Amino acid sequence: MFGWFKKQTSPKPLRLMAQSAEDVVPIAALIQDAALRGVGLHYDPKARHFMLRMNRFCHEQASSVPLRAPCVLQIHSVLKVRSRGIDLKRRVQALSVLTMEAAPREDGAYELLLTFAGPQGNQLCLEVECLDILLMDLAAPHRAQSKPDHNIED
């Protein structure tokens, strides 16, 4: 067609894996400010699988329109889950992801720490045998109602 006409294409859905502590860093950046409800947290101790279904804020999109993408974060080889400030049985609680970090343990396992916004220092600590994490977009991004605001007022 015309050289000046470019067809608008929607971004490809993300699909990233983490198998080392260094791999966790970009996934943590992508899920920062993700919004979810308690119903989006699911732990299957028999399968040793923890899943977070959320709407991540698309920080990677250079757009004047704020976007969110429905996604899932799957964490495998989970040995134990501890929480602080989060009731895993309370399905309606609203949560917002701040960060995710992986810390190696002496026995070769890892502690995966997910920190959420809130006055109590809301956290999930997952003890995992190894790092086996998948972040996957479930659909194309949609218009977000607002942008995250990290300005802290005294």
Summary of the structure (lengths in Angstrom):
residues: 154
radius of gyration: 17.0
end to end distance: 55.9
largest distance: 61.0
contacts: 421
relative contact order: 0.27
helix: 9%
strand: 44%
